[in-house]
Amino acid sequence: MKEKTLKAAAALAMLFVFTGLIVGAYFSGGGALYTFAAKKREVPVYRVDRDDGKAAISFDCAWGTDYTDKILDILDFYKIKCTFFVVEFWAEKNADYLKKISDRGHEIGTHSATHPKMSALTEDGMIKELSTSSAKITEITGKEVKLFRPPFGDYNDRLLSVAKKLGLTTVQWSVDSLDWKDLSAEEIATRVIKKTGSGDVILCHNNGSHTAESLPLIFSELLKRGITFVPIGELIYTDGYFIAPDGTQKKA
């Protein structure tokens, strides 16, 4: 009888320990329930936790330059500096535009070399995509590349690790203008204005049909609301931070 009682007590103790570990894993994981062997998935920066009114607008460059001069002129008019993410083949074909963008004070990040789905690549393939594209940008602009945006927003843990080893911060977006869907200028502006606040990162494209037309609507309203636009490199924290599961970068 005594032996059965001891066995029952031991089993109950193990149950309490197991339950405690599960609960601990739940709360330390920000609400996600992990098994003991599971690893928390890494995430890029989608937005930044800040209340000073700073936000960033960015432009992905992969095809065409038809509206780039107009975009640059509007940015100059509103005295706004931003971030352009360029693909290597675009940079090679439009080196004069890339140099112009950089010389006018805008930040340049890499958007890969060939615009592939990068999570499907081997580690060597990822390294090649990021290193050759960064080298091409530096060759044309004379400036070091510190930011990376994955094509299609596609990533995995390996890609984020490779980018970090190469000195690149991976940045997505929290406000999608959907300008690539050929929305009207008014539709683009309405989406962006409604969703943008302090710490947000806006996604646009340099060759969207109505992107340039939407910018005065966006800037005039958001500036009036107290939003200050800065390049992504000035929006994000470069040390003493962590990234929450939802992609919000926060000070540690």
C-alpha positions, -999 to 999 in steps of 0.1 A, spaced: 0 0 0 28 23 9 46 16 -23 15 24 -44 11 57 -25 47 67 -33 43 58 -70 11 79 -72 29 108 -55 58 106 -79 35 106 -109 16 136 -96 49 155 -91 59 147 -126 26 160 -139 30 193 -120 66 197 -135 54 190 -170 25 214 -167 48 241 -153 72 237 -183 43 239 -208 30 271 -192 64 286 -190 70 279 -227 36 295 -235 44 328 -217 81 330 -227 70 325 -263 48 356 -264 16 335 -265 27 308 -288 27 273 -274 60 255 -280 71 219 -274 104 215 -256 123 209 -289 105 236 -309 124 267 -319 108 301 -320 107 314 -356 127 345 -365 109 374 -381 121 405 -400 113 441 -390 78 450 -402 74 482 -382 91 500 -353 76 506 -318 80 544 -314 58 573 -306 77 602 -320 57 604 -352 85 590 -375 76 567 -403 92 555 -435 81 552 -471 100 528 -494 100 519 -531 109 486 -546 127 488 -579 127 458 -602 112 468 -635 112 501 -654 119 538 -646 90 556 -662 78 574 -631 111 576 -612 120 612 -620 85 623 -610 88 605 -577 122 620 -570 109 655 -578 79 651 -554 102 638 -527 124 668 -531 94 691 -531 82 677 -497 118 675 -484 114 638 -478 142 612 -478 132 575 -482 146 541 -489 147 524 -524 152 486 -525 167 477 -558 173 444 -576 207 439 -591 196 434 -627 176 467 -624 207 484 -610 229 472 -639 204 483 -665 196 517 -648 229 526 -631 223 563 -639 190 562 -621 204 544 -591 233 570 -589 207 598 -592 185 583 -564 216 580 -541 230 614 -549 197 630 -540 200 617 -505 180 586 -505 189 553 -489 195 522 -510 189 486 -499 191 454 -518 161 436 -531 182 406 -542 201 399 -574 175 381 -595 142 385 -576 138 348 -567 117 331 -540 147 331 -517 134 306 -491 137 280 -518 175 287 -523 204 269 -506 225 289 -482 251 294 -509 224 307 -533 212 332 -507 247 344 -500 253 349 -537 220 368 -542 228 392 -513 265 397 -518 265 403 -555 236 427 -554 251 446 -525 284 448 -542 268 462 -574 249 489 -554 281 499 -536 300 500 -569 275 524 -584 267 546 -554 299 543 -534 278 536 -503 276 505 -480 243 485 -482 228 478 -448 192 468 -456 175 439 -474 139 434 -484 131 398 -496 113 395 -530 76 387 -525 81 392 -488 92 356 -488 117 344 -461 127 317 -437 150 314 -407 180 305 -429 176 336 -450 174 359 -420 205 342 -405 224 346 -438 214 383 -441 224 390 -406 258 374 -411 263 396 -441 255 427 -420 221 432 -435 189 440 -415 159 424 -432 129 448 -435 94 441 -447 65 466 -444 34 473 -423 15 493 -448 10 480 -484 -1 506 -509 -11 479 -534 1 503 -561 12 473 -581 -25 464 -586 -30 495 -607 -52 512 -581 -61 549 -587 -40 576 -570 -69 583 -547 -73 546 -538 -36 543 -530 -36 574 -509 -67 564 -490 -52 530 -481 -18 545 -470 -33 575 -450 -57 552 -432 -31 527 -421 0 548 -414 11 559 -380 43 563 -360 68 536 -367 51 522 -398 69 513 -430 51 519 -463 56 497 -494 54 513 -528 70 506 -562 89 531 -583 71 520 -615 35 518 -603 12 535 -628 -4 559 -602 22 558 -574 37 592 -582 3 608 -584 -7 595 -550 23 609 -532 12 645 -529 -21 633 -514 -3 610 -490 24 635 -479 2 665 -475 -23 647 -452 2 627 -431 26 657 -426 -4 676 -414 -11 649 -389 24 651 -375 41 622 -393 78 628 -402 92 607 -430 128 593 -426 148 566 -443 143 531 -429 179 532 -416 169 561 -393 136 546 -383 149 512 -370 170 506 -339 205 493 -347 213 479 -312 196 471 -279 164 458 -295 143 428 -300 116 419 -326 82 408 -313 65 378 -330 43 402 -350 74 419 -365 74 450 -343 109 461 -335 112 473 -299 139 486 -276 152 460 -252 
